[in-house]
């Protein structure tokens, strides 16, 4: 595990604001946190170099791209050995339907978030890309009815 980084209140406010709108200009960000734009730029650069800020991402609406059905697939891999799971992970990450992949503890080894065109496409995906693999012992599917974004991620209060 990586060690956490010490962040002061200005850093925390910069992170909160950027998580709410990553397109905020340095000038606007600096004004909001009460520092000079050059200081703000230096702080954001330090947060990037320190690995606190990992990048920027563009979020798309899956339904508007023709992928209106989202699901969570709970996948059990047996035997759970590196020579089997590495190709499995690489294949799942390469699937155009895959949105996120999580390695878990407990009875299920992986949780895969997928976006598909509909029930038939989901069935094809589960059968052709998951249960047909020799290392996949079981797949359970959960449909996502609705999803909400939550607040910005900040370190726990001391």
C-alpha positions as CSV (number, residue, x, y, z in Angstrom):
1,X,0.0,0.0,0.0
2,X,1.2,3.5,-0.7
3,X,1.6,5.9,2.1
4,X,-0.9,8.8,2.3
5,X,0.3,12.3,1.5
6,X,0.1,15.2,4.0
7,X,-2.3,17.8,2.6
8,X,-3.1,21.2,4.1
9,X,-6.5,22.9,3.9
10,X,-5.6,24.7,0.7
11,X,-4.6,21.4,-1.0
12,X,-7.9,19.8,0.2
13,X,-10.0,22.7,-1.2
14,X,-8.1,22.5,-4.5
15,X,-8.9,18.8,-4.7
16,X,-12.5,19.3,-3.8
17,X,-13.0,22.0,-6.4
18,X,-11.2,20.0,-9.2
19,X,-13.2,16.9,-8.5
20,X,-16.4,18.9,-8.9
21,X,-15.1,20.5,-12.2
22,X,-11.8,19.4,-13.6
23,X,-12.0,22.2,-16.2
24,X,-11.7,25.0,-13.6
25,X,-9.0,27.4,-14.7
26,X,-6.0,28.0,-12.5
27,X,-7.0,31.6,-12.2
28,X,-10.5,30.7,-10.9
29,X,-9.1,28.0,-8.7
30,X,-6.6,30.3,-7.2
31,X,-9.3,32.9,-6.5
32,X,-11.5,30.3,-4.8
33,X,-8.8,29.1,-2.5
34,X,-7.2,32.5,-1.8
35,X,-3.7,32.0,-3.4
36,X,-1.9,33.4,-6.4
37,X,-2.4,31.6,-9.7
38,X,1.3,30.7,-9.8
39,X,1.0,29.2,-6.3
40,X,-2.1,27.3,-7.4
41,X,-0.3,25.9,-10.4
42,X,2.7,24.8,-8.3
43,X,0.3,23.1,-5.8
44,X,-1.6,21.2,-8.6
45,X,1.7,20.2,-10.2
46,X,3.0,18.9,-6.8
47,X,-0.3,17.0,-6.3
48,X,0.1,15.4,-9.8
49,X,3.8,14.5,-9.3
50,X,3.0,13.1,-5.8
51,X,0.4,10.8,-7.4
52,X,-2.6,12.4,-5.6
53,X,-4.1,13.6,-8.8
54,X,-4.1,10.6,-11.2
55,X,-5.5,12.3,-14.3
56,X,-8.5,13.7,-15.9
57,X,-11.3,11.7,-17.5
58,X,-14.1,12.4,-19.9
59,X,-17.4,10.9,-18.7
60,X,-19.8,9.7,-21.3
61,X,-23.5,8.6,-21.1
62,X,-23.5,4.9,-22.0
63,X,-27.2,5.1,-23.0
64,X,-26.5,7.9,-25.5
65,X,-23.8,5.6,-27.0
66,X,-26.2,2.8,-27.5
67,X,-25.3,0.9,-24.4
68,X,-28.4,1.5,-22.3
69,X,-28.1,-1.6,-20.1
70,X,-25.5,-1.7,-17.4
71,X,-24.7,-4.7,-15.2
72,X,-22.3,-6.0,-12.5
73,X,-20.9,-9.4,-13.1
74,X,-19.6,-11.3,-10.1
75,X,-17.0,-13.8,-11.5
76,X,-15.4,-16.7,-9.7
77,X,-12.1,-18.0,-11.2
78,X,-10.9,-21.5,-10.4
79,X,-8.2,-22.3,-9.8
80,X,-7.2,-18.8,-8.7
81,X,-3.6,-18.8,-10.1
82,X,-1.6,-16.0,-11.7
83,X,-1.1,-17.9,-14.9
84,X,-4.9,-18.0,-15.4
85,X,-5.9,-14.7,-13.9
86,X,-3.4,-12.5,-15.8
87,X,-4.8,-13.4,-19.2
88,X,-8.4,-13.2,-17.8
89,X,-7.8,-9.7,-16.5
90,X,-6.2,-8.6,-19.8
91,X,-9.1,-10.0,-21.8
92,X,-11.8,-8.4,-19.6
93,X,-10.0,-5.0,-19.7
94,X,-9.9,-5.2,-23.5
95,X,-13.6,-5.8,-23.9
96,X,-15.4,-2.8,-25.3
97,X,-18.3,-3.5,-22.9
98,X,-16.1,-3.3,-19.8
99,X,-16.4,-0.1,-17.7
100,X,-14.5,-1.2,-14.5
101,X,-12.9,-4.3,-13.1
102,X,-12.3,-5.0,-9.4
103,X,-10.3,-7.9,-7.8
104,X,-12.2,-8.9,-4.6
105,X,-12.0,-10.9,-1.5
106,X,-14.7,-13.3,-0.5
107,X,-16.5,-16.0,-2.6
108,X,-16.3,-13.9,-5.8
109,X,-12.9,-13.1,-7.3
110,X,-13.9,-10.3,-9.7
111,X,-16.6,-7.7,-10.1
112,X,-16.9,-6.4,-13.7
113,X,-19.0,-3.4,-14.5
114,X,-20.3,-3.6,-18.1
115,X,-22.4,-1.6,-20.4
116,X,-24.3,-3.4,-23.2
117,X,-27.0,-2.6,-25.8
118,X,-29.6,-4.8,-24.1
119,X,-30.5,-8.2,-22.6
120,X,-29.5,-10.2,-25.7
121,X,-26.1,-8.5,-25.8
122,X,-25.6,-9.1,-22.1
123,X,-26.4,-12.8,-22.5
124,X,-23.9,-13.0,-25.5
125,X,-21.2,-11.3,-23.4
126,X,-21.7,-13.6,-20.4
127,X,-21.7,-16.7,-22.5
128,X,-19.1,-15.9,-25.1
129,X,-16.7,-13.9,-23.1
130,X,-17.0,-15.2,-19.5
131,X,-18.5,-18.7,-19.0
132,X,-16.8,-20.0,-22.1
133,X,-13.4,-19.4,-20.5
134,X,-12.0,-22.5,-18.9
135,X,-10.8,-20.6,-15.7
136,X,-14.3,-19.1,-15.1
137,X,-16.2,-21.3,-12.6
138,X,-19.2,-19.1,-12.1
139,X,-20.8,-15.8,-13.1
140,X,-23.6,-14.0,-11.4
141,X,-25.3,-11.0,-13.0
142,X,-26.8,-8.0,-11.3
143,X,-28.6,-5.3,-13.4
144,X,-27.9,-1.7,-12.6
145,X,-31.2,0.2,-12.4
146,X,-29.7,3.5,-11.5
147,X,-26.4,5.0,-10.3
148,X,-25.4,8.1,-8.5
149,X,-22.2,9.9,-8.2
150,X,-21.1,10.7,-4.6
151,X,-19.1,13.6,-3.2
152,X,-15.4,14.3,-3.7
153,X,-12.9,11.9,-2.2
154,X,-10.9,13.5,0.6
155,X,-8.8,12.1,3.3
156,X,-10.5,11.0,6.5
157,X,-10.8,13.7,9.1
158,X,-8.1,13.6,11.8
